[in-house]
Amino acid sequence: MLVVSLGGSPSQRSRSGVLLDRCQRWLQQHGVEVVSYQVRDFPAEDLLHARFDSPKVIDLLQQIENADGLLIATPVYKASFSGALKTVLDLLPERALSHKVVLPMATGGSIAHMLAVDYALKPVLSALKAQEMLQGIFAEDAQIAYGEGSVPARLAPELAQRLSEALEQFFSAMARHPKPLDPQWLNDRLLSARWSI
Ligand SMILES: Cc1cc2nc3c(=O)[nH]c(=O)nc-3n(C[C@H](O)[C@H](O)[C@H](O)COP(=O)(O)O)c2cc1C
């Protein structure tokens, strides 16, 4: 299984990034390969000028095409998801998430905007035709403590519990929805099988 992880925070030190790191570690322990992207790694010029042919965007798109699932996490900015993340999502084609299981996550300063995942992020992921969208996770800043030196980041027990339940669901949803076979790949396999008889 392959999962793409997309971080929507412009900040290097990022609580939503801590959630993604946790998810990545959990998935890797379950034998899943995770490829990680952060919005801040994309050239700003490519995003602001909506360059659909940006090599970094094409690379993301190819990884998504090969992936079974997408993890996406964003800070809440002004009651919505980050604008930087929107500039990346805007460059994906309309069916980019078809056949993908998606786990959306957000972190925010207070629970006042805990529904931002539902009313802001999920509609955009639906527009990209996500096949199965899980319930989503919202975490308050107070529930995530950054690591220092050799001390790892810590999640409040209630959040850690919710996250591991969401990951179990994400993992089984991906197992239930195996990626459709690429017709070209199938064709090549059939041809090579014939030649090898
Ligand atoms: C520009 C800006 C706007 C924000 N707006 C909100 C908001 O509307 N609601 C909220 O709950 N938190 C808001 N926050 C707090 C962040 O969502 C919160 O600290 C989040 O965990 C940051 O995630 P990150 O560390 O991954 O960047 C805002 C923070 C910034 C910098």
The ligand as a Gaussian input file, in Angstrom:
#p B3LYP/6-31G(d) Opt

LIG

0 1
 C       -3.035000      33.429000      10.414000
 C       -3.626000      32.502000      11.439000
 C       -4.995000      32.374000      11.531000
 C       -5.566000      31.508000      12.448000
 N       -6.928000      31.413000      12.509000
 C       -7.492000      30.546000      13.381000
 C       -8.900000      30.383000      13.428000
 O       -9.663000      31.054000      12.727000
 N       -9.421000      29.466000      14.287000
 C       -8.621000      28.713000      15.106000
 O       -9.144000      27.896000      15.867000
 N       -7.260000      28.851000      15.098000
 C       -6.684000      29.747000      14.246000
 N       -5.323000      29.865000      14.210000
 C       -4.488000      28.998000      15.078000
 C       -3.969000      27.805000      14.286000
 O       -5.006000      27.170000      13.563000
 C       -3.383000      26.749000      15.202000
 O       -2.373000      27.290000      16.004000
 C       -2.871000      25.560000      14.410000
 O       -2.639000      24.467000      15.271000
 C       -1.571000      25.852000      13.686000
 O       -1.198000      24.717000      12.954000
 P        0.302000      24.487000      12.465000
 O        1.150000      24.502000      13.714000
 O        0.298000      23.168000      11.800000
 O        0.643000      25.605000      11.542000
 C       -4.725000      30.758000      13.322000
 C       -3.340000      30.914000      13.239000
 C       -2.790000      31.779000      12.320000
 C       -1.293000      31.909000      12.232000

